Amino acid sequence: MSEEIVNRVSSSSLVTFDLEKYYPDGKRMTLDISPWLFEGIILREKEFRAYVAEHPWEKYKDAHVALYCSTDAIVPGWAFMLVTTKLQPFAAQIVQGDLQLLETVLYKTAIDDLDVTDFTDKPVIIKGCANKPVPANAYIWAANKLQQVAKSIMYGEACSSVPLYKKKSKR
């Protein structure tokens, strides 16, 4: 006599929260302003403004853009702000920093805007493996947001998870 094998994971009320599902669509682009600086390190306002005025901004349409300077130049804050004013009509998101910061900002926005009512009073597992660039902070923000509503939170996969949080029962 053989007993039927029962998949307890698929029949449980456990809900998987996959951060990849919330990966913000759109191309990622960087814009290095160092070529617009004299010898890559000195910002000359008149020349800098000329480069900004002549740049083909349309190529950033609907892109998420990370602005940076690849040299050790001391760049005044207004320079990045000026570039932003030209990018704003085209780019979906703009940050000053690298692509990792850009991904972090995109995920912060996505998680802040997320409606988590579907996870209310349910055991939730935050999926640990990702094929897309999910920043470490996204896991922290997801746990924080889900803790407000979930019955419990785990991390990993259903077959091998790490318990993180369990709502205290009211007595």
Solvent accessible surface area in square Angstrom, and as a share of the most:
residue,aa,sasa,rsa
1,M,248,1.11
2,S,112,0.72
3,E,161,0.72
4,E,153,0.68
5,I,164,0.83
6,V,100,0.57
7,N,91,0.47
8,R,192,0.70
9,V,70,0.40
10,S,85,0.55
11,S,86,0.56
12,S,56,0.36
13,S,80,0.52
14,L,46,0.23
15,V,43,0.25
16,T,78,0.45
17,F,2,0.01
18,D,33,0.17
19,L,2,0.01
20,E,26,0.12
21,K,152,0.64
22,Y,45,0.17
23,Y,46,0.18
24,P,24,0.15
25,D,121,0.63
26,G,40,0.39
27,K,109,0.46
28,R,48,0.17
29,M,45,0.20
30,T,61,0.35
31,L,11,0.06
32,D,35,0.18
33,I,0,0.00
34,S,9,0.06
35,P,92,0.58
36,W,23,0.08
37,L,10,0.05
38,F,79,0.33
39,E,133,0.60
40,G,16,0.15
41,I,91,0.46
42,I,83,0.42
43,L,35,0.18
44,R,105,0.38
45,E,86,0.39
46,K,174,0.74
47,E,79,0.35
48,F,0,0.00
49,R,109,0.40
50,A,45,0.35
51,Y,100,0.38
52,V,2,0.01
53,A,74,0.57
54,E,136,0.61
55,H,31,0.14
56,P,72,0.45
57,W,16,0.06
58,E,112,0.50
59,K,98,0.42
60,Y,4,0.02
61,K,121,0.51
62,D,91,0.47
63,A,0,0.00
64,H,15,0.07
65,V,0,0.00
66,A,0,0.00
67,L,2,0.01
68,Y,73,0.28
69,C,29,0.18
70,S,71,0.46
71,T,49,0.29
72,D,142,0.73
73,A,18,0.14
74,I,165,0.84
75,V,29,0.17
76,P,50,0.32
77,G,49,0.47
78,W,89,0.31
79,A,0,0.00
80,F,14,0.06
81,M,131,0.58
82,L,31,0.15
83,V,0,0.00
84,T,45,0.26
85,T,84,0.49
86,K,80,0.34
87,L,0,0.00
88,Q,119,0.53
89,P,89,0.56
90,F,55,0.23
91,A,14,0.11
92,A,65,0.50
93,Q,48,0.21
94,I,36,0.18
95,V,16,0.09
96,Q,109,0.48
97,G,20,0.20
98,D,82,0.42
99,L,78,0.39
100,Q,133,0.59
101,L,75,0.38
102,L,0,0.00
103,E,16,0.07
104,T,20,0.12
105,V,45,0.26
106,L,10,0.05
107,Y,0,0.00
108,K,78,0.33
109,T,61,0.36
110,A,27,0.21
111,I,3,0.01
112,D,76,0.39
113,D,114,0.59
114,L,31,0.15
115,D,102,0.53
116,V,14,0.08
117,T,88,0.51
118,D,108,0.56
119,F,19,0.08
120,T,61,0.36
121,D,89,0.46
122,K,82,0.35
123,P,27,0.17
124,V,0,0.00
125,I,2,0.01
126,I,3,0.02
127,K,57,0.24
128,G,18,0.17
129,C,88,0.53
130,A,42,0.33
131,N,150,0.77
132,K,91,0.39
133,P,76,0.48
134,V,22,0.13
135,P,15,0.09
136,A,80,0.62
137,N,65,0.33
138,A,0,0.00
139,Y,43,0.17
140,I,111,0.56
141,W,53,0.19
142,A,1,0.00
143,A,27,0.21
144,N,95,0.49
145,K,40,0.17
146,L,1,0.00
147,Q,85,0.38
148,Q,126,0.56
149,V,28,0.16
150,A,0,0.00
151,K,103,0.43
152,S,16,0.11
153,I,3,0.02
154,M,40,0.18
155,Y,83,0.32
156,G,12,0.12
157,E,63,0.28
158,A,39,0.30
159,C,118,0.70
160,S,80,0.52
161,S,38,0.25
162,V,86,0.49
163,P,106,0.67
164,L,98,0.49
165,Y,55,0.21
166,K,147,0.62
167,K,79,0.34
168,K,179,0.76
169,S,87,0.56
170,K,198,0.84
171,R,270,0.98
